[in-house]
């Protein structure tokens, strides 16, 4: 069996813990802590009034996509004050799913920049919190200035099938990039 590491990233409260938990074949490891009055001064919860927990280190899950491929999923914390951990979390990963919330697209820009600056393949998963895609994916692509070659998926982070589809989309994208790099050297 082949194993691969995938990172799930995005802004604060975008659904990373939910994404990992929805697809994991094991009980996911989470490092959620209660939001405190002190964190309320640091974290913008205006658009997330019911958020009571936040990831303070990482989430971890595991999913077998078939008999030959096992994925280890690492969810990042979303707040800027925890970004010092991201370099360690992405080490050894084949790529990332960056979750985006169309109500707060700007919260995903830093995640996209992180992976682009390190040349780590990523795809965008537009999380549909209420099950509704409020903007066409191509409008999201333009608003986020995402290159046309980078896949964007509709992805309800609560739905196992949609999460699996996003993970498979990332794997296909990574394989396509590897083939493109290998082609010139084969000539």
BELZICOR-V581903 format. One record per residue. N is the residue number from 1. RES is the residue in three letters. PHI is phi as a letter, one per 30 degrees, with the letter a starting at -180 (NA if undefined). OMEGA is omega in radians with two decimals (none if undefined). Layout:
# BELZICOR-V581903
N_RES_PHI_OMEGA ; N_RES_PHI_OMEGA
This chain:
# BELZICOR-V581903
1_UNK_NA_3.09 ; 2_UNK_c_3.10 ; 3_UNK_c_3.08 ; 4_UNK_b_3.12 ; 5_UNK_c_3.10 ; 6_UNK_b_3.12 ; 7_UNK_c_3.06 ; 8_UNK_c_-3.03 ; 9_UNK_b_3.11 ; 10_UNK_k_-3.09 ; 11_UNK_d_3.11 ; 12_UNK_e_3.04 ; 13_UNK_i_-3.07 ; 14_UNK_d_3.09 ; 15_UNK_j_-3.09 ; 16_UNK_d_3.13 ; 17_UNK_d_3.11 ; 18_UNK_d_3.13 ; 19_UNK_e_-3.13 ; 20_UNK_d_-3.12 ; 21_UNK_d_-3.09 ; 22_UNK_d_-3.02 ; 23_UNK_c_-3.03 ; 24_UNK_d_3.08 ; 25_UNK_d_3.11 ; 26_UNK_c_3.03 ; 27_UNK_d_-3.06 ; 28_UNK_d_3.00 ; 29_UNK_d_3.08 ; 30_UNK_b_3.09 ; 31_UNK_b_-3.13 ; 32_UNK_d_3.09 ; 33_UNK_b_3.11 ; 34_UNK_d_3.02 ; 35_UNK_d_-3.12 ; 36_UNK_c_3.07 ; 37_UNK_d_3.13 ; 38_UNK_d_3.14 ; 39_UNK_d_3.08 ; 40_UNK_d_3.08 ; 41_UNK_d_-3.12 ; 42_UNK_c_-3.05 ; 43_UNK_c_3.13 ; 44_UNK_d_-3.12 ; 45_UNK_c_-3.10 ; 46_UNK_e_-3.13 ; 47_UNK_c_3.12 ; 48_UNK_b_-2.99 ; 49_UNK_d_-3.09 ; 50_UNK_c_-3.13 ; 51_UNK_d_-3.10 ; 52_UNK_c_-3.12 ; 53_UNK_b_3.07 ; 54_UNK_b_3.12 ; 55_UNK_d_-3.10 ; 56_UNK_c_3.08 ; 57_UNK_b_-3.14 ; 58_UNK_a_2.95 ; 59_UNK_c_3.10 ; 60_UNK_b_3.06 ; 61_UNK_b_-3.13 ; 62_UNK_b_3.11 ; 63_UNK_b_3.03 ; 64_UNK_c_3.14 ; 65_UNK_d_3.00 ; 66_UNK_a_-3.10 ; 67_UNK_d_-3.04 ; 68_UNK_c_-3.05 ; 69_UNK_b_3.10 ; 70_UNK_c_-3.14 ; 71_UNK_c_2.99 ; 72_UNK_c_-3.07 ; 73_UNK_c_3.11 ; 74_UNK_b_3.09 ; 75_UNK_c_-3.12 ; 76_UNK_d_2.94 ; 77_UNK_d_-3.06 ; 78_UNK_c_-3.06 ; 79_UNK_d_-3.11 ; 80_UNK_e_-3.08 ; 81_UNK_d_3.11 ; 82_UNK_c_-3.07 ; 83_UNK_d_3.13 ; 84_UNK_d_-3.14 ; 85_UNK_d_-2.99 ; 86_UNK_d_-3.13 ; 87_UNK_e_3.10 ; 88_UNK_d_-3.11 ; 89_UNK_d_-3.10 ; 90_UNK_d_-3.12 ; 91_UNK_e_3.12 ; 92_UNK_i_-3.13 ; 93_UNK_d_3.07 ; 94_UNK_d_-3.13 ; 95_UNK_l_-3.04 ; 96_UNK_b_2.91 ; 97_UNK_c_3.07 ; 98_UNK_c_3.10 ; 99_UNK_d_3.13 ; 100_UNK_b_3.06 ; 101_UNK_c_-3.06 ; 102_UNK_d_3.07 ; 103_UNK_d_-3.08 ; 104_UNK_b_-3.07 ; 105_UNK_e_-3.09 ; 106_UNK_e_3.13 ; 107_UNK_d_-3.13 ; 108_UNK_c_-3.07 ; 109_UNK_e_-3.12 ; 110_UNK_d_3.11 ; 111_UNK_d_3.11 ; 112_UNK_d_3.12 ; 113_UNK_e_-3.13 ; 114_UNK_e_-3.09 ; 115_UNK_d_3.09 ; 116_UNK_d_-3.12 ; 117_UNK_d_-3.13 ; 118_UNK_c_-3.14 ; 119_UNK_h_3.09 ; 120_UNK_c_3.14 ; 121_UNK_d_3.10 ; 122_UNK_b_2.98 ; 123_UNK_b_3.11 ; 124_UNK_c_3.01 ; 125_UNK_c_3.13 ; 126_UNK_d_-3.08 ; 127_UNK_d_3.13 ; 128_UNK_c_-3.04 ; 129_UNK_e_-3.12 ; 130_UNK_c_3.12 ; 131_UNK_i_-3.10 ; 132_UNK_c_3.04 ; 133_UNK_d_-3.03 ; 134_UNK_d_-3.13 ; 135_UNK_b_3.08 ; 136_UNK_e_-3.08 ; 137_UNK_e_3.12 ; 138_UNK_d_3.05 ; 139_UNK_d_3.09 ; 140_UNK_d_3.11 ; 141_UNK_e_-3.13 ; 142_UNK_d_-3.12 ; 143_UNK_d_-3.14 ; 144_UNK_c_-3.10 ; 145_UNK_h_-3.14 ; 146_UNK_c_3.12 ; 147_UNK_e_-3.13 ; 148_UNK_e_-3.13 ; 149_UNK_d_-3.09 ; 150_UNK_d_-3.12 ; 151_UNK_d_3.03 ; 152_UNK_b_-3.09 ; 153_UNK_b_2.88 ; 154_UNK_d_-3.04 ; 155_UNK_a_3.00 ; 156_UNK_d_-3.03 ; 157_UNK_d_3.12 ; 158_UNK_d_-3.01 ; 159_UNK_c_-3.09 ; 160_UNK_e_-3.12 ; 161_UNK_d_-3.14 ; 162_UNK_d_3.09 ; 163_UNK_d_3.10 ; 164_UNK_e_3.13 ; 165_UNK_d_3.11 ; 166_UNK_d_3.12 ; 167_UNK_d_3.09 ; 168_UNK_d_3.09 ; 169_UNK_d_3.09 ; 170_UNK_d_-3.12 ; 171_UNK_d_3.09 ; 172_UNK_d_3.14 ; 173_UNK_d_3.13 ; 174_UNK_d_3.14 ; 175_UNK_d_3.11 ; 176_UNK_d_3.11 ; 177_UNK_d_3.12 ; 178_UNK_d_3.12 ; 179_UNK_d_3.13 ; 180_UNK_d_3.12 ; 181_UNK_d_-3.10 ; 182_UNK_d_-3.08 ; 183_UNK_e_-3.11 ; 184_UNK_d_-3.11 ; 185_UNK_d_-3.14 ; 186_UNK_d_-3.07 ; 187_UNK_d_none
